[in-house]
Amino acid sequence: MNESHTQAESGGDIDCGYAPFAFQDLPPRKGPRPATFRRPLHIQCNGHGDRRYLEELTAAVYSWPYVERNPPLSSSSNTLPIRLEETGAGNDCAAFITPREFARVLLGARTIYLALPLVGAHWAIVRGWAEPHYLCSHGLIPAGALVVYTPRDQDELSICYSLFLAAYTAVSKWSNETRQCARDVN
């Protein structure tokens, strides 16, 4: 994947590090799917990579324009909600896990929740990167909410980063401008 930068409406620059991809071009994830505990607290039980990949991913996402930096990464909390500030959130409430929250990372259980557009969620599941969140089947969270498997290496980190970027652009006010800017880079 090629380096690219995406610019938000605010003029803030998002260093993608990777060119955007079409979801159907998502490469298959290698190895077996991790075991998960499928209950209201849907968590990944095994197959985790080094915790530093998860910390690197969340630090990068927290640096994006309009992403709330509360709680800070230095917080003792093991749950990191990733939400857009009100000024950056789009109007599609079906694209959020909770109001303005498009992702959540559990550091203790090393689990990622991410809300993607349905076509993206489909391909992430088919290619082995994620599974539907348990609460989707009960209509309690959007159909595109997933448990994304945590990255085990640098290549998987880049895929997770791209999935987060897709979720971010889908829920932001400037999603059409961001997608156009990303296409212009290619």
N, C-alpha and C positions, 0 to 999 in steps of 0.2 A: 504494500500500500504506500502511496506517495504522501509526503508531507503536505499539509494544507492548513490554512487559517480561516476561521469563520468569524465574521464581524456581526455583532448584534446591533440592534437599532441605536443603542446608547453610544455606539462607537467603540465599545469594549471589544477586545480581540480575544477570541477563544483559540488557543493553540491546540488544534485537534491532534496534531502529530500524525494523523492518518487521514487519507482521503475518504470521503463518504462512499458508501457502497450501496448497491441495490440489495435489498434483503434477500432476494433469491440467489445472490452471489455469495452469501454468507458461507464460509467453508464449514464442512462437517467438523464437529468437535471429536478429537481422538479419545479413544478409550471408552470404558463403560460409563453410563450415567451414575452420578453419586446416589447413594441411598438418601432418602429424605423422610422426615417424620411429617405425615400429612394430616394435620389437625388444624384448628384455628391458628395456632402458632406453627406455621409450616416452616421447618428448618432443614438445612442441609446437614446430614449426619457424618459424612466422610468425603474423601476425595478433594479435600481442601489443599490449596497451594500454600506457600509461605504467606504468613499474615501481612508481610510488607507490601505484597501486591495489592491487597485490599486497602491498606492504608494509603498507598500511592494513588490508587483510583479515587478514593474519597477526597483526598487532598486536592487533586486536580479538579474534580467536579465542584468542590467548594470555592475554587478560585474563579469560576465562570461568572460573567455579569448576571446580576439579579438573583443569584443563588444565595439564600439566607445563610449566614455564617453562624447560626445559633442552633444547637450548641457548638462551640468551637471544638476543633479536633483534640484539644488538650483536655476536654471535659472527661470526667471519670465515667460518664455514661457509656454503656456498651451498645446503645441504640442511637444511630445517627440518622435522623430524618433529613431528607434532601428536598427542600422546598424552594419555590420561587418567591421572591418578594412580591407583594401585591402589584407593584408597578410593572413587573415583568411577566405576570401570569396571564395566559390567554383565557378565553371564556368557556372553553370546552371542559366542563367539570367532569365529564366521563373519562377524561384522560388522566385524572389524578387518583392516587390511592386514597388520600384524604385531601381536604381543601389545600391546594397549592403544593402538595407533596407528590412528586413523581417517582421518588425512589426512597428506599430505607435500607440501611446497612446495619446488620447485627454483628458487632465485632466479637462478642463472646461466643456465639454459635456460628460465626463466620457464614452468614447467609445474606444474600442480596435480594431485595424485592424491587421490581422495576415495572413501571406501567409503559407499555409500548402500544403504538397503533396496532390494530388487529392483524394487518398483513405482516408487520414486523414480528409480532408475538408468534404468529403461525410459523414463520421461517426459523425463528430462534428455537422453537420446540422441535420442528422437523429436523433441523441440523444438529440437535443434541446439546444446545447451549442452555436450555431452560425447560421448565415445566409450568403448567398453569398453577397459579396459587389456589390452594384449597378453597378459599372463601369465594372465588369466582363462581364455583358450581352452585353456590347458595345465593348468588346475586348481591353479595354484600360489598364487593369491590368490583371495579371495571373488568370486563372480559379480557382485556389485554394485560392484566396484572400477572406477573410471573415471578417465580423463584429462579433467578439466573445463577448458574453454578459459578462459584468463585474461581478466579484465575489461578492456575497451577504454575504458569510460567509467563515469560514476557510476551509471547505470541498470544496467549489467551487473554492477557491483560489488554492488549491492543483491541481485541474483539469486544471485550467488556466495555472498554472506553468508547468504542464506536456505538454500542448499544445504548449506553448512557447518553451519548450525544444525540442519537435518534430520538430518545424519549424527551430530552431537553428541548430540542427544536420543535417537537410535536406539541408541547404544552405552552410554549412561550408565545407572547404577543407577536413577535416578529418571525414566526415560523416560516412563512412564505419567503420573506427576505433572506433568511438564513439559508434556506434550501437553494434559492437562486444564486446566492453568493458561493455556496459550495459547488454548484454546477459550473459556475464561471471559472473556478480554480482548475477544474479538469479541462 
